Amino acid sequence: METDHLPPRTAVDEHRYAVLRDLLADGGVVVLSGAGMSTASGIPDYRGPDGLRRVQPMQHAEFAGSAQGRQRYWARAYTGWERFDAARPNAAHVSVADLQAAGLVTGIITQNVDGLHQRAGATGVVELHGNLGRVVCLDCGETYDREQVHAWLAVANPDFDPGTVAEVRPDGDVVLPEDLVRTFRAPRCLVCGHDRLKPDVVFFGGSVPREVVEEAFEVTGRADMLLVLGSSLQVMSGYRFVRRAARDGIPVGVVTRGRTRGDAEATVQLDALLDDVLPRLVEDLVDTGGAEGAATR
């Protein structure tokens, strides 16, 4: 997948890097990752380094309340799925998995819906916003594998030809002309027959399930440090964990390009690409055994 949308590289502040490294060396780190985690895998984020939203995502109310909205979403998502699914973990995902395997990272909470943390080998990932690889019926609750639904859509739309596909967006869809969308046949639930099949993700305007929020707060509460990676923290679903950590005296580290909503709560903040920081942390803390207390793989 393309990586043209990556923000420009900036020099790593060495003093701040050293502070971050020393905090991680003590272990007990909980990672909170955002869309910037996956940009190097070819999945763009919603906002650039300036914090401004670059794309308008699907809204929960539009999807749940409009057959036309569901048709539009599924036409776009069907078109973008194979490219989205082809994304592979990048060095940042692998580094987090390595830090977890070494015992330094004890929990991972992600706002992403791409499953790339797990593909990189991470375990016990709390997915705040769900996963595009699952589909659920809003009426009867039946669940399906996304690949199965994609195969149904291919059979139901044999003549659907979007032509040259634009950039895949963070939620896996692409922009299509409305006249093309109107020809698309959206999926229906095999159990109840209704057309309200939805990817098992939290659309904008929707709510994170309470049990997921509680699990994420529990993970955060056990942390000795909260490490925010690739998130501007503009939405409360992620920012609330930074606020809770700061309130409880848990150090907060932030690594991302540009400013974040949580800069005031951060113990240390690095304005840098993740690929320039995380592999280096693995080298310093794991590969060389250079930090006291770092676990041996």
Secondary structure, DSSP 4 states (H G I P E B T S, - for coil): ---TTPPPP----HHHHHHHHHHHHT--EEEEE-GGGSGGGT---SB-TT--B-S-PPBHHHHHH-HHHHHHHHHHHHHHHHHHHT----HHHHHHHHHHHTTSEEEEEE--SS-HHHHTT--SEEETTEEEEEEEETTT--EEEHHHHHHHHHHH-TT----S--PPPTTS-----HHHHTT------TTT--S-EEEEE--BT----HHHHHHHHHHHHT-SEEEEES----SHHHHHHHHHHHHTT--EEEEESS--TTGGG-SEEEES-GGGTHHHHHIIIIIS--STTPPP-
